[in-house]
Amino acid sequence: MEKISLNSSIEEETSKNHIYIINENGNREEVSSVEGLEIIFSGENNVVELHAPIRKFIQSQIVCGESNYIRIGSSKYSISKLKINVCFFCCKLTIGSNFSCRGASIYMQEPYTEIRIGNDCMFSEQIFITISDMHTIFDNNTKEVINKPQNIYIGNHVWLGFRTSILKGARLSDCSVAGTGSVITKTFVESNVIIAGNPAKIIRHNINWSHKPVFKFEEQKKSEEEELVKKEVLKDTLQKLQNKKLILWGASLFLADILKKNPKIAENILGIIDSNPARHYRKFYGCTIYPPEKIADLNPKLVISTVKNNHENVYREIKEYVNKKYPSIKVLPDIFA
C-alpha cells in the first residue's frame, strides 16, 4: 500500500501530543481537553485538530497510538457518540465541515492508512467504518496476505443510514445515501444515488437529500414554487405595462427592492405618490415622490398601490380616493407582491 503523507504539523513535532482548536481566522490554540470529547494518547507525536465553531461534542472519544493526524472541520450540528480508534501509527483521518453524527465507530488499526470524509456528511446511529479486517487472512500455500487494508473515501453531502458498515476500500461519491443496514465494500463512482443491501448496490439514481424533515422540506418547496409563479406573473404584467405611463403609491423598502431588480420599470413611472410630507419631492431610485394632489398634473393611465403595511385596507382607501377625484384612472393592487 502507498504510504500516506501526514500533515506537516506532525512531522515537525518530535515528542509531544497536541490538541489544537483552529478558529475561523485560521489561528490555532493548543488546549488540554475538549468538552464532550475524551482524547486518549497511548503514544507520542499525535495531532488532533478541531476547527471552530463546533456546536458540541456529546459522549465522543478519540484514541491515538503514535504519529497520527486527526482533523475534524467546523460544524453547526452536534457530533454525538463518535468513537475514533487509531491504535497504531502514521494514520490520517480527516472529516470535513458541517459533519453530524448520532453514533459511529471508526477503526484504523493498520499503519499508513487514510480515511477521508467530505463536507456536510450526516451519520445516523451504529455506523461502523474500518480500513481493515483487524486480523490477517492468508493463502495457506504461499502465505500471501489476501485481505490487506485499504483506504476509505466518503464524498461531500453523504448520508449514512442506521447500521451502515463501510469496509476497507469503499468509496462513496457526492450526494449519496446509504440505506439502513447497508454493507459497503467497493467503490461507487456515480454520485446522487441511493445504495442499499449486503453487499450494497445502487437501487436508485439521480437523487439528492436534505437535512430538513419531510414536512419542512415540502413547506420550503411550496414557498419556492409560489415565489416562482409570482416572478412569472410579474414578468408577464411588466410586459403588458410597457409604454403605459403609471404612478406608484407608496415609496416602501419593498418597492426599492423591485426597482433594484427591475430597473426598466422606472422608465414607465411618472412618479411616486406618498402621503408623508417629509418625503415629498425627494428622489427614490430616480423617481420623484409627490403628494397625492399632484396626480392630476402627472396624468397617469394607471395607479398601482405599493404600500406594504395593512395593504388591503390602504389599497381600498387609495382606490376610493383616485376613483372619486380621477375616475378615468385605473387603480391596481400591488402587482409586485
C-alpha positions as CSV (number, residue, x, y, z in Angstrom):
1,M,0.0,0.0,0.0
2,E,1.1,3.5,-0.8
3,K,2.3,5.3,2.4
4,I,0.2,8.3,3.4
5,S,2.0,11.7,3.7
6,L,0.9,13.1,7.1
7,N,0.2,16.7,7.9
8,S,3.4,18.7,8.2
9,S,2.5,19.7,11.7
10,I,3.1,16.1,12.8
11,E,6.4,15.9,11.1
12,E,7.6,19.0,12.9
13,E,6.9,17.6,16.3
14,T,9.3,15.2,18.0
15,S,8.0,14.2,21.4
16,K,4.6,15.7,22.2
17,N,0.9,15.2,21.5
18,H,-1.1,18.2,20.6
19,I,-4.8,19.2,20.6
20,Y,-5.4,22.3,18.6
21,I,-8.6,24.4,18.2
22,I,-8.4,26.3,14.9
23,N,-10.6,29.4,14.9
24,E,-12.4,31.0,11.9
25,N,-9.4,33.2,11.2
26,G,-7.1,30.3,10.9
27,N,-5.3,30.9,14.3
28,R,-4.7,27.9,16.4
29,E,-4.9,27.5,20.2
30,E,-3.5,24.5,22.0
31,V,-5.8,23.0,24.6
32,S,-5.6,20.2,27.0
33,S,-9.2,19.0,26.7
34,V,-12.4,19.4,24.8
35,E,-15.8,19.3,26.4
36,G,-17.8,16.2,25.4
37,L,-14.8,14.7,23.7
38,E,-12.4,12.4,25.5
39,I,-9.0,12.2,23.9
40,I,-6.6,9.4,24.9
41,F,-3.0,9.2,23.8
42,S,-1.2,5.9,24.1
43,G,1.9,7.1,22.2
44,E,3.5,10.3,21.1
45,N,3.6,12.8,18.1
46,N,-0.1,12.8,17.6
47,V,-2.0,15.8,16.4
48,V,-5.8,16.3,16.9
49,E,-7.0,19.4,15.1
50,L,-10.6,20.7,15.7
51,H,-11.9,23.6,13.7
52,A,-14.2,26.1,15.4
53,P,-17.0,26.6,15.8
54,I,-18.4,23.1,16.5
55,R,-21.9,23.2,18.0
56,K,-20.9,20.5,20.6
57,F,-19.5,17.0,21.1
58,I,-21.6,14.5,23.1
59,Q,-20.1,11.3,24.6
60,S,-17.4,11.2,21.9
61,Q,-13.9,9.7,22.1
62,I,-10.6,9.7,20.2
63,V,-7.9,7.1,20.9
64,C,-4.5,7.7,19.3
65,G,-1.4,5.5,19.1
66,E,1.7,7.3,17.7
67,S,2.3,9.9,14.9
68,N,-1.3,10.1,13.8
69,Y,-3.2,13.1,12.4
70,I,-6.9,13.6,13.0
71,R,-8.8,16.6,11.7
72,I,-12.5,17.5,12.2
73,G,-13.9,20.5,10.5
74,S,-16.2,23.2,12.0
75,S,-19.9,22.2,12.3
76,K,-23.2,23.8,13.0
77,Y,-24.5,20.3,14.0
78,S,-23.9,18.2,17.1
79,I,-21.4,15.3,17.0
80,S,-22.7,12.6,19.3
81,K,-21.1,9.2,20.2
82,L,-18.3,9.4,17.7
83,K,-15.7,6.8,18.6
84,I,-12.4,7.1,16.7
85,N,-9.8,4.4,17.4
86,V,-6.4,4.8,15.8
87,C,-4.3,2.3,17.7
88,F,-1.2,2.1,15.6
89,F,0.9,4.8,13.8
90,C,1.1,7.1,10.9
91,C,-2.7,7.2,10.1
92,K,-4.6,10.1,8.8
93,L,-8.3,10.8,9.4
94,T,-10.0,13.9,8.1
95,I,-13.6,14.9,8.5
96,G,-14.9,17.9,6.6
97,S,-17.1,20.8,7.7
98,N,-20.8,20.5,9.0
99,F,-20.4,16.9,9.9
100,S,-23.3,15.5,12.0
101,C,-23.4,12.2,13.8
102,R,-25.7,10.2,16.1
103,G,-23.3,7.3,16.7
104,A,-20.3,6.0,14.7
105,S,-17.2,3.8,15.4
106,I,-14.2,4.4,13.2
107,Y,-11.3,2.0,13.3
108,M,-7.8,2.5,11.8
109,Q,-5.8,-0.5,13.0
110,E,-3.1,-0.6,10.3
111,P,-0.3,2.0,9.8
112,Y,0.0,4.3,6.8
113,T,-3.8,4.3,6.1
114,E,-6.2,7.1,5.5
115,I,-9.9,7.8,5.9
116,R,-11.3,10.9,4.3
117,I,-14.9,12.1,4.9
118,G,-16.1,15.1,3.0
119,N,-18.2,18.2,3.9
120,D,-21.8,18.1,5.1
121,C,-22.0,14.4,5.8
122,M,-24.7,13.0,8.1
123,F,-24.2,9.8,10.0
124,S,-27.1,8.1,11.7
125,E,-26.6,5.6,14.6
126,Q,-24.4,2.5,14.9
127,I,-22.3,3.4,11.9
128,F,-19.2,1.1,11.6
129,I,-16.2,2.1,9.5
130,T,-12.9,0.2,9.2
131,I,-9.9,0.2,6.8
132,S,-9.0,-3.4,7.7
133,D,-10.4,-6.8,8.9
134,M,-8.2,-6.3,12.0
135,H,-6.7,-9.7,11.6
136,T,-4.9,-11.4,8.8
137,I,-6.2,-13.9,6.2
138,F,-3.5,-15.5,4.0
139,D,-3.1,-18.1,1.4
140,N,-2.2,-21.4,3.1
141,N,0.3,-22.4,0.4
142,T,2.1,-19.1,-0.3
143,K,1.4,-17.2,2.9
144,E,0.4,-14.3,0.8
145,V,-2.0,-11.9,2.6
146,I,-5.3,-11.7,0.8
147,N,-7.1,-9.1,3.0
148,K,-4.7,-6.2,3.1
149,P,-6.0,-2.9,4.5
150,Q,-7.3,-0.3,2.1
151,N,-8.1,3.4,2.4
152,I,-11.7,4.7,2.6
153,Y,-13.1,7.9,0.9
154,I,-16.5,9.3,1.5
155,G,-17.6,12.3,-0.6
156,N,-19.4,15.5,0.2
157,H,-23.1,15.5,1.3
158,V,-23.3,11.8,2.0
159,W,-25.9,10.4,4.4
160,L,-25.2,7.0,6.1
161,G,-28.4,5.4,7.4
162,F,-28.8,3.4,10.5
163,R,-26.3,0.5,11.0
164,T,-24.4,1.2,7.8
165,S,-21.0,-0.5,7.6
166,I,-18.2,1.0,5.5
167,L,-15.5,-1.6,4.9
168,K,-11.9,-1.4,3.6
169,G,-11.5,0.0,0.1
170,A,-15.0,1.5,0.0
171,R,-15.6,4.8,-1.8
172,L,-18.8,6.8,-1.9
173,S,-19.3,9.8,-4.3
174,D,-21.0,13.1,-3.5
175,C,-24.7,13.4,-2.7
176,S,-25.2,9.7,-1.9
177,V,-27.5,7.9,0.5
178,A,-26.7,4.6,2.1
179,G,-29.9,2.7,3.2
180,T,-30.4,1.2,6.6
181,G,-28.1,-1.9,7.2
182,S,-26.0,-1.3,4.1
183,V,-22.7,-3.1,3.9
184,I,-20.4,-1.1,1.5
185,T,-17.4,-3.0,0.3
186,K,-16.5,-1.3,-3.1
187,T,-16.2,1.9,-5.0
188,F,-19.3,3.8,-6.1
189,V,-18.1,6.4,-8.6
190,E,-21.6,7.6,-9.5
191,S,-22.9,10.5,-7.4
192,N,-26.6,11.2,-6.5
193,V,-27.5,7.6,-5.8
194,I,-29.1,5.5,-3.1
195,I,-27.2,2.4,-2.3
196,A,-28.5,-0.4,-0.1
197,G,-28.1,-4.1,0.7
198,N,-25.4,-6.6,1.7
199,P,-23.3,-6.2,-0.3
200,A,-24.6,-2.7,-1.2
201,K,-25.6,-1.9,-4.7
202,I,-27.3,1.1,-6.4
203,I,-31.0,1.0,-6.1
204,R,-31.9,4.5,-7.4
205,H,-30.2,7.1,-9.5
206,N,-30.5,10.9,-9.8
207,I,-31.4,11.7,-6.2
208,N,-30.4,14.2,-3.6
209,W,-31.2,14.7,0.1
210,S,-31.8,17.4,2.7
211,H,-31.2,17.7,6.4
212,K,-34.7,19.0,6.8
213,P,-37.6,16.7,7.8
214,V,-40.1,16.0,5.1
215,F,-42.8,18.4,6.2
216,K,-40.3,21.3,6.4
217,F,-38.8,20.4,3.0
218,E,-42.2,20.4,1.4
219,E,-43.1,23.7,3.0
220,Q,-39.9,25.2,1.6
221,K,-40.6,23.6,-1.8
222,K,-44.1,25.1,-1.8
223,S,-42.8,28.5,-0.9
224,E,-40.2,28.4,-3.7
225,E,-42.8,27.3,-6.2
226,E,-45.1,30.1,-5.2
227,E,-42.3,32.6,-5.5
228,L,-41.5,31.3,-9.0
229,V,-45.1,31.8,-10.0
230,K,-45.1,35.3,-8.6
231,K,-42.0,36.1,-10.7
232,E,-43.6,34.7,-13.8
233,V,-46.8,36.8,-13.2
234,L,-44.7,39.9,-12.6
235,K,-42.8,39.3,-15.8
236,D,-46.0,38.9,-17.8
237,T,-47.5,42.0,-16.1
238,L,-44.5,44.1,-16.8
239,Q,-44.6,43.2,-20.5
240,K,-48.3,44.3,-20.5
241,L,-47.4,47.6,-18.9
242,Q,-44.7,48.5,-21.4
243,N,-45.3,52.1,-22.7
244,K,-48.1,52.6,-20.3
245,K,-47.4,55.6,-18.1
246,L,-48.2,54.9,-14.4
247,I,-47.6,56.1,-10.9
248,L,-46.8,54.1,-7.8
249,W,-48.4,54.9,-4.5
250,G,-46.0,54.2,-1.6
251,A,-42.2,54.5,-1.5
252,S,-41.7,51.4,0.6
253,L,-38.5,49.4,1.0
254,F,-40.2,46.6,-0.8
255,L,-40.5,48.9,-3.8
256,A,-36.8,49.7,-3.6
257,D,-36.0,46.0,-3.9
258,I,-38.3,45.8,-7.0
259,L,-36.7,48.8,-8.7
260,K,-33.2,47.5,-8.0
261,K,-34.0,44.1,-9.6
262,N,-36.1,45.6,-12.4
263,P,-34.6,49.0,-13.3
264,K,-36.6,49.1,-16.6
265,I,-39.8,49.6,-14.6
266,A,-38.6,53.2,-13.8
267,E,-38.8,54.1,-17.5
268,N,-42.6,54.0,-17.3
269,I,-43.0,55.6,-13.9
270,L,-44.2,59.2,-13.9
271,G,-43.6,59.5,-10.2
272,I,-44.4,58.0,-6.8
273,I,-47.2,59.2,-4.5
274,D,-46.6,59.3,-0.8
275,S,-48.7,60.8,1.9
276,N,-45.7,61.6,4.1
277,P,-44.8,65.3,3.6
278,A,-41.2,64.6,4.7
279,R,-40.6,62.6,1.5
280,H,-42.2,65.0,-1.0
281,Y,-40.1,66.0,-4.0
282,R,-37.2,63.7,-3.0
283,K,-35.8,61.1,-5.4
284,F,-36.5,57.4,-4.9
285,Y,-34.4,55.3,-7.3
286,G,-34.6,58.0,-9.9
287,C,-38.3,58.6,-9.4
288,T,-39.7,61.8,-7.8
289,I,-42.0,61.5,-4.8
290,Y,-45.1,63.7,-5.0
291,P,-48.1,64.5,-2.7
292,P,-51.5,62.9,-3.6
293,E,-52.9,66.2,-5.1
294,K,-50.2,66.1,-7.8
295,I,-51.8,63.0,-9.5
296,A,-53.8,65.2,-12.0
297,D,-50.6,67.0,-13.1
298,L,-48.8,63.7,-13.7
299,N,-51.8,62.5,-15.8
300,P,-51.1,58.7,-15.5
301,K,-53.1,55.9,-17.1
302,L,-52.6,53.7,-14.1
303,V,-52.0,53.9,-10.3
304,I,-50.5,50.8,-8.6
305,S,-50.6,50.5,-4.8
306,T,-47.2,49.7,-3.4
307,V,-47.9,50.2,0.3
308,K,-47.0,47.0,2.2
309,N,-48.3,47.7,5.7
310,N,-52.0,47.0,6.1
311,H,-52.0,46.6,2.4
312,E,-55.7,45.6,1.7
313,N,-57.1,48.5,3.7
314,V,-54.7,51.0,2.3
315,Y,-55.4,49.8,-1.3
316,R,-59.2,50.3,-0.8
317,E,-58.5,53.9,0.5
318,I,-56.3,54.7,-2.4
319,K,-58.8,53.3,-4.9
320,E,-61.7,55.3,-3.3
321,Y,-59.5,58.5,-3.4
322,V,-58.5,58.1,-7.0
323,N,-61.9,57.0,-8.3
324,K,-63.6,59.9,-6.7
325,K,-61.2,62.6,-8.0
326,Y,-60.0,61.0,-11.2
327,P,-62.5,58.4,-12.4
328,S,-60.6,57.8,-15.7
329,I,-57.5,56.5,-13.9
330,K,-57.4,52.7,-13.2
331,V,-56.2,51.6,-9.8
332,L,-54.5,48.2,-9.3
333,P,-53.4,46.4,-6.1
334,D,-49.8,45.6,-5.6
335,I,-48.9,43.5,-8.7
336,F,-45.3,43.1,-7.3
337,A,-46.3,41.3,-4.1
